[in-house]
């Protein structure tokens, strides 16, 4: 199977640790999954889909995901303001991981 990611390193320097630093957080994976499924989503649609998340928490998580270049924020100059979120190419590269998590959950659900 080749060398393991963690072999000969401390956990903090592995690709696993870096990936986790980007997606770690109570709602980040759910936000990414929402954008994966629905492609382009407005803020209130994400809020409705997730349900139990405050506006402040959602806003903060989206800003972090945008800063990490996983999510693209498109603001339209109109009244009322319109903002849409989607995955960047970098964010889309997480889709196989998200799909794998879905498959694992379907197979191992108790």
Beta strands, then each sheet from edge to edge (+ up, - down):
strand 1: 40-42
strand 2: 71-76
strand 3: 82-87
sheet 1: 1+ 3- 2+
end
